[in-house]
Amino acid sequence: MRGDLHLHSAYSDGSATVIELIQQAVSKGLTHIAITDHDRVPRCGDIPPVTALKVMPGIEISAYDFQKQRKAHILGYAMRDTRSVTAFCRPLLERRQANSLRQIALLAEHGFRIRPQNFVKRAGHVIYKQHLMEYLVATEQVEEMFGTFYHETFKNGGYCDFDIEYLDAAAAVRVITEAGGLAVLAHPGQQQNLELVPELVGYGLKGIELEHRKNTEADKEAIRQMAGQYGLFLTGGSDYHGSRKPGVSLGTGRGQLDITEEYLKEWPGDKRRGWETDGILPPPQV
């Protein structure tokens, strides 16, 4: 058994379609994957049966602890009914779309040939800054995705450097839990937010993402201690975005990832239903 429990598709800011993710996973000999797009559950109903692979639709909610002023991405797995989760995330997606449209307008004001109509056929409909950069590179207006232009324009006080208000972290954990799912704190080493765990456990947090390239060895030791203290299971994944995160491969990350049977056995017994069927799960309710 080998898996990758943190993947992004074209429904959010990944470059691969859900079917392409499945094809890659099968070609790499994986047995379990979870598709965890940002703030939306992928529609998986059109996927043909894949008997060699078990696929779980999930989510990664962009959240924030407003009291401690810490970002916290919350992964959601094994949800029985995603309608409440979809409704919870909808305002954030609307803010993200408005944010991207504002960035498009500013880019146009600065002389770039770009407009909203260039993105109307997006699979996930919501525009991310990665899509803007990809378009600028494809039309030869910018040389590379994440080079000097990106860092001067979308980061470091550039004219497109503004963000959206995220969702409340505790509420994100609660809505996943109430949907019958497992809430997991994603890559705490990236956002240095392990201190949020005690409070989030009170809202239903069940796990922590241990295996992630942004978690250092010191982070991993602290994660193991925190998980042991609060009875949380451990998980991991590549955080694969396809061509939009160069150097990160599905199933292996940057070469360090190896999610084996030991991790998959960590899942609470009554919540392993996401892995119980052969092939794809039924499409989530929306």
ZIUR-V548355 format. One record per residue. N is the residue number from 1. RES is the residue in three letters. SS is DSSP state (h for helix, s for strand, l for the rest). PSI is psi in whole degrees, 0 to 359 (NA if undefined). Layout:
BEGIN
n=N res=RES ss=SS psi=PSI
n=N res=RES ss=SS psi=PSI
END
This chain:
BEGIN
n=1 res=MET ss=l psi=127
n=2 res=ARG ss=s psi=142
n=3 res=GLY ss=s psi=175
n=4 res=ASP ss=s psi=111
n=5 res=LEU ss=s psi=24
n=6 res=HIS ss=s psi=91
n=7 res=LEU ss=s psi=146
n=8 res=HIS ss=l psi=140
n=9 res=SER ss=l psi=185
n=10 res=ALA ss=l psi=353
n=11 res=TYR ss=l psi=341
n=12 res=SER ss=l psi=249
n=13 res=ASP ss=l psi=18
n=14 res=GLY ss=l psi=163
n=15 res=SER ss=l psi=339
n=16 res=ALA ss=l psi=146
n=17 res=THR ss=l psi=167
n=18 res=VAL ss=h psi=317
n=19 res=ILE ss=h psi=320
n=20 res=GLU ss=h psi=322
n=21 res=LEU ss=h psi=316
n=22 res=ILE ss=h psi=317
n=23 res=GLN ss=h psi=318
n=24 res=GLN ss=h psi=317
n=25 res=ALA ss=h psi=317
n=26 res=VAL ss=h psi=317
n=27 res=SER ss=h psi=334
n=28 res=LYS ss=l psi=2
n=29 res=GLY ss=l psi=20
n=30 res=LEU ss=l psi=155
n=31 res=THR ss=l psi=339
n=32 res=HIS ss=s psi=131
n=33 res=ILE ss=s psi=155
n=34 res=ALA ss=s psi=130
n=35 res=ILE ss=s psi=113
n=36 res=THR ss=l psi=69
n=37 res=ASP ss=l psi=157
n=38 res=HIS ss=s psi=115
n=39 res=ASP ss=l psi=20
n=40 res=ARG ss=l psi=146
n=41 res=VAL ss=l psi=128
n=42 res=PRO ss=l psi=148
n=43 res=ARG ss=l psi=117
n=44 res=CYS ss=l psi=10
n=45 res=GLY ss=l psi=337
n=46 res=ASP ss=l psi=5
n=47 res=ILE ss=l psi=131
n=48 res=PRO ss=l psi=155
n=49 res=PRO ss=l psi=138
n=50 res=VAL ss=l psi=96
n=51 res=THR ss=l psi=338
n=52 res=ALA ss=l psi=357
n=53 res=LEU ss=l psi=138
n=54 res=LYS ss=s psi=128
n=55 res=VAL ss=s psi=129
n=56 res=MET ss=s psi=120
n=57 res=PRO ss=s psi=131
n=58 res=GLY ss=l psi=203
n=59 res=ILE ss=s psi=155
n=60 res=GLU ss=s psi=109
n=61 res=ILE ss=s psi=129
n=62 res=SER ss=s psi=107
n=63 res=ALA ss=s psi=173
n=64 res=TYR ss=s psi=139
n=65 res=ASP ss=s psi=105
n=66 res=PHE ss=l psi=336
n=67 res=GLN ss=l psi=313
n=68 res=LYS ss=l psi=354
n=69 res=GLN ss=l psi=55
n=70 res=ARG ss=s psi=135
n=71 res=LYS ss=s psi=149
n=72 res=ALA ss=s psi=110
n=73 res=HIS ss=s psi=128
n=74 res=ILE ss=s psi=116
n=75 res=LEU ss=s psi=142
n=76 res=GLY ss=s psi=129
n=77 res=TYR ss=s psi=156
n=78 res=ALA ss=l psi=36
n=79 res=MET ss=l psi=134
n=80 res=ARG ss=l psi=324
n=81 res=ASP ss=l psi=112
n=82 res=THR ss=l psi=3
n=83 res=ARG ss=h psi=319
n=84 res=SER ss=h psi=325
n=85 res=VAL ss=h psi=317
n=86 res=THR ss=h psi=315
n=87 res=ALA ss=h psi=322
n=88 res=PHE ss=h psi=320
n=89 res=CYS ss=h psi=344
n=90 res=ARG ss=h psi=316
n=91 res=PRO ss=h psi=324
n=92 res=LEU ss=h psi=318
n=93 res=LEU ss=h psi=323
n=94 res=GLU ss=h psi=320
n=95 res=ARG ss=h psi=321
n=96 res=ARG ss=h psi=319
n=97 res=GLN ss=h psi=316
n=98 res=ALA ss=h psi=322
n=99 res=ASN ss=h psi=315
n=100 res=SER ss=h psi=322
n=101 res=LEU ss=h psi=323
n=102 res=ARG ss=h psi=319
n=103 res=GLN ss=h psi=322
n=104 res=ILE ss=h psi=315
n=105 res=ALA ss=h psi=319
n=106 res=LEU ss=h psi=321
n=107 res=LEU ss=h psi=318
n=108 res=ALA ss=h psi=320
n=109 res=GLU ss=h psi=333
n=110 res=HIS ss=l psi=15
n=111 res=GLY ss=l psi=4
n=112 res=PHE ss=l psi=144
n=113 res=ARG ss=l psi=89
n=114 res=ILE ss=l psi=141
n=115 res=ARG ss=l psi=162
n=116 res=PRO ss=h psi=328
n=117 res=GLN ss=h psi=341
n=118 res=ASN ss=h psi=350
n=119 res=PHE ss=h psi=15
n=120 res=VAL ss=l psi=340
n=121 res=LYS ss=l psi=15
n=122 res=ARG ss=l psi=137
n=123 res=ALA ss=l psi=319
n=124 res=GLY ss=l psi=356
n=125 res=HIS ss=l psi=325
n=126 res=VAL ss=l psi=135
n=127 res=ILE ss=l psi=134
n=128 res=TYR ss=l psi=161
n=129 res=LYS ss=h psi=334
n=130 res=GLN ss=h psi=325
n=131 res=HIS ss=h psi=323
n=132 res=LEU ss=h psi=314
n=133 res=MET ss=h psi=319
n=134 res=GLU ss=h psi=319
n=135 res=TYR ss=h psi=317
n=136 res=LEU ss=h psi=324
n=137 res=VAL ss=h psi=315
n=138 res=ALA ss=h psi=327
n=139 res=THR ss=l psi=12
n=140 res=GLU ss=l psi=33
n=141 res=GLN ss=l psi=340
n=142 res=VAL ss=l psi=147
n=143 res=GLU ss=l psi=320
n=144 res=GLU ss=l psi=158
n=145 res=MET ss=l psi=307
n=146 res=PHE ss=l psi=45
n=147 res=GLY ss=l psi=209
n=148 res=THR ss=h psi=316
n=149 res=PHE ss=h psi=313
n=150 res=TYR ss=h psi=312
n=151 res=HIS ss=h psi=332
n=152 res=GLU ss=h psi=338
n=153 res=THR ss=h psi=314
n=154 res=PHE ss=l psi=354
n=155 res=LYS ss=l psi=175
n=156 res=ASN ss=l psi=37
n=157 res=GLY ss=l psi=15
n=158 res=GLY ss=l psi=169
n=159 res=TYR ss=l psi=348
n=160 res=CYS ss=l psi=16
n=161 res=ASP ss=l psi=82
n=162 res=PHE ss=l psi=149
n=163 res=ASP ss=l psi=177
n=164 res=ILE ss=l psi=162
n=165 res=GLU ss=l psi=124
n=166 res=TYR ss=l psi=174
n=167 res=LEU ss=s psi=157
n=168 res=ASP ss=s psi=131
n=169 res=ALA ss=h psi=315
n=170 res=ALA ss=h psi=319
n=171 res=ALA ss=h psi=325
n=172 res=ALA ss=h psi=315
n=173 res=VAL ss=h psi=316
n=174 res=ARG ss=h psi=318
n=175 res=VAL ss=h psi=324
n=176 res=ILE ss=h psi=316
n=177 res=THR ss=h psi=317
n=178 res=GLU ss=h psi=338
n=179 res=ALA ss=l psi=8
n=180 res=GLY ss=l psi=14
n=181 res=GLY ss=l psi=182
n=182 res=LEU ss=s psi=121
n=183 res=ALA ss=s psi=131
n=184 res=VAL ss=s psi=134
n=185 res=LEU ss=s psi=120
n=186 res=ALA ss=l psi=145
n=187 res=HIS ss=l psi=66
n=188 res=PRO ss=h psi=337
n=189 res=GLY ss=h psi=331
n=190 res=GLN ss=h psi=320
n=191 res=GLN ss=h psi=3
n=192 res=GLN ss=l psi=57
n=193 res=ASN ss=l psi=23
n=194 res=LEU ss=h psi=337
n=195 res=GLU ss=h psi=344
n=196 res=LEU ss=h psi=344
n=197 res=VAL ss=h psi=311
n=198 res=PRO ss=h psi=317
n=199 res=GLU ss=h psi=317
n=200 res=LEU ss=h psi=331
n=201 res=VAL ss=h psi=324
n=202 res=GLY ss=l psi=339
n=203 res=TYR ss=l psi=0
n=204 res=GLY ss=l psi=6
n=205 res=LEU ss=s psi=133
n=206 res=LYS ss=s psi=346
n=207 res=GLY ss=s psi=171
n=208 res=ILE ss=s psi=140
n=209 res=GLU ss=s psi=110
n=210 res=LEU ss=s psi=308
n=211 res=GLU ss=s psi=99
n=212 res=HIS ss=l psi=142
n=213 res=ARG ss=l psi=340
n=214 res=LYS ss=l psi=353
n=215 res=ASN ss=l psi=118
n=216 res=THR ss=l psi=172
n=217 res=GLU ss=h psi=323
n=218 res=ALA ss=h psi=319
n=219 res=ASP ss=h psi=315
n=220 res=LYS ss=h psi=321
n=221 res=GLU ss=h psi=317
n=222 res=ALA ss=h psi=323
n=223 res=ILE ss=h psi=315
n=224 res=ARG ss=h psi=318
n=225 res=GLN ss=h psi=316
n=226 res=MET ss=h psi=318
n=227 res=ALA ss=h psi=318
n=228 res=GLY ss=h psi=322
n=229 res=GLN ss=h psi=323
n=230 res=TYR ss=h psi=8
n=231 res=GLY ss=l psi=39
n=232 res=LEU ss=l psi=147
n=233 res=PHE ss=s psi=161
n=234 res=LEU ss=s psi=147
n=235 res=THR ss=s psi=186
n=236 res=GLY ss=s psi=164
n=237 res=GLY ss=l psi=170
n=238 res=SER ss=l psi=340
n=239 res=ASP ss=l psi=44
n=240 res=TYR ss=s psi=131
n=241 res=HIS ss=l psi=12
n=242 res=GLY ss=h psi=221
n=243 res=SER ss=h psi=349
n=244 res=ARG ss=h psi=354
n=245 res=LYS ss=l psi=81
n=246 res=PRO ss=l psi=143
n=247 res=GLY ss=l psi=356
n=248 res=VAL ss=l psi=121
n=249 res=SER ss=s psi=145
n=250 res=LEU ss=l psi=131
n=251 res=GLY ss=l psi=331
n=252 res=THR ss=l psi=354
n=253 res=GLY ss=s psi=237
n=254 res=ARG ss=l psi=26
n=255 res=GLY ss=l psi=351
n=256 res=GLN ss=l psi=349
n=257 res=LEU ss=l psi=136
n=258 res=ASP ss=l psi=86
n=259 res=ILE ss=s psi=105
n=260 res=THR ss=s psi=188
n=261 res=GLU ss=h psi=328
n=262 res=GLU ss=h psi=321
n=263 res=TYR ss=h psi=318
n=264 res=LEU ss=h psi=332
n=265 res=LYS ss=l psi=344
n=266 res=GLU ss=l psi=337
n=267 res=TRP ss=l psi=136
n=268 res=PRO ss=l psi=136
n=269 res=GLY ss=h psi=317
n=270 res=ASP ss=h psi=355
n=271 res=LYS ss=h psi=7
n=272 res=ARG ss=h psi=8
n=273 res=ARG ss=h psi=334
n=274 res=GLY ss=h psi=341
n=275 res=TRP ss=h psi=5
n=276 res=GLU ss=l psi=338
n=277 res=THR ss=l psi=152
n=278 res=ASP ss=l psi=130
n=279 res=GLY ss=l psi=206
n=280 res=ILE ss=s psi=145
n=281 res=LEU ss=l psi=161
n=282 res=PRO ss=l psi=153
n=283 res=PRO ss=l psi=141
n=284 res=PRO ss=l psi=154
n=285 res=GLN ss=l psi=137
n=286 res=VAL ss=l psi=NA
END
